[in-house]
Amino acid sequence: MLNIHPFRRTAQVFGLMITNIYFAVLFKCQIYTGVFKSVCLPFLYCHSCPSAGFSCPIGVMQHYFALHRFPFFLIGHLMLIGVLIGRMVCGWVCPVGLLQELLYKIRSVKIEIPKYFSILPYIMLIVFVVLLPYLTTEHWFSKLCPVGTIVAGIPWVLWNPVNPSTGAVTIEPGTVGVLFAVKITIMIAVIILFIVAKRPFCRFICPLGLFWGFFNKISVMKLEVDKGCTKCDNCRDICPEGINVYMDPNAKDCVRCLECLRCKHVKIVNALPSKPLK
Amino acid sequence: MNFFDARRIFWIVVIVGAVFTIIGILLGNPFEDYQAGANL
């Protein structure tokens, strides 16, 4: 029996810290634009966050499509990470995953979101990250992204510092309008979902999670359930995504948190794939 | 061996990923493009 939870929580906190590494924003009052902002994180986190030190892959992806260019390097190196570890970054370092898991601990009514909502990440990816930016040259996913609202929109509006290089406030009066109200509404709805459902952002919104999910079945690192499994459903209770591990140990929703290794019948397998895809 | 054999798909993804990465690097400094993306 392996309790991986303390290691994973430590890795998640490390992920949160490394993401928000730009403390100098307190003095410079502008987003960081230096060399580290040239590096894309392997998880979704708004690069307009005041303390963000790196870029968001989804933000960069839609920016490329808005420029009518294909993000070869971004997609290529994400694919190479995906074939090695599948969706593991979602479970181990993504700060949004950490936020969802902490908020789900709040005692409240818990709900099971119907499976058919899993069509939503496809809409997010195809419509809001690819098609709309391509057709309108606007960053539609960023305009509505609840994570962007939490870590960038609200902090900037509340802080609204005077930019020392221009002498002007960061958010001009009158620029906070209907769009911001829409963003706040979406964010509140999503935060309520974080409290009542298991990692809803990962399963029903995140386009990057959808992208990573494709790799779970073919990645080198996989999970396997042995024949001794009694189908007691403990794995489902432990799983932050609520997956029945014995039914599909490499489900696309699995974030490879490895919490289910607490069960002696679940094992990590590191090998090239050999079975036909289901 | 059917086309959806996982091992075959694995190697296709590895090759496509590597080719995309190389094309991305050859098209220019990808990090400069990321920089542009970061300064929305």
Interface residues (C-beta under 8 A of the other chain):
Chain A: I31 T33 V35 K37 S38 V39 C40 H47 S48 S55 G59 V60 H63 Y64 P71 F72 F73 L74 I75 G76 H77 L78 M79 L80 G82 V83 H139 S142 F215 K217 I218 S219 V220 L272 P273 S274 K275 P276 L277
Chain B: N2 F4 D5 A6 R7 I9 F10 V13 V14 V16 G17 A18 V19 F20 T21 I22 I23 G24 I25 L27 P30 F31 E32 D33 Y34 Q35 A36 G37 A38 N39 L40
